[in-house]
Amino acid sequence: MSHYSKETMQQIWDLSILKVASKLNIKYSDKGSFRKCKCFMHDDHHPSMWFKVSNNTWSCPVCCKGGGLVSLVREHEKLTYDEALEWLI
């Protein structure tokens, strides 16, 4: 459980996954409800990872990983849950 207020947590969940991806320097396609990109977790030669804009999630079927904002930051930056929240704040 987080030690942050409900308001702070809501501000985190209201962030756009595309803005977070941009801050992580992840380059993604600029069209569609699924924004594709090359996965940072494996040697990806063709975009296999995607961001779903409508529900603020990401997935890489090759890696069998995905989730929301916190998991994206955790995976990319190799952080704990609390460290990822701090990064997002």
RANOR-V728970 format. One record per helix or strand of 3 or more residues. SS is the DSSP state (A for helix, B for strand). FROM is the first residue (numbers start at 1). TO is the last residue. If there is no record, write none. Layout:
ss:SS from:FROM to:TO
ss:SS from:FROM to:TO
This chain:
ss:A from:6 to:13
ss:A from:17 to:23
ss:B from:34 to:37
ss:B from:49 to:52
ss:A from:53 to:55
ss:B from:57 to:60
ss:B from:65 to:67
ss:A from:69 to:77
ss:A from:81 to:88
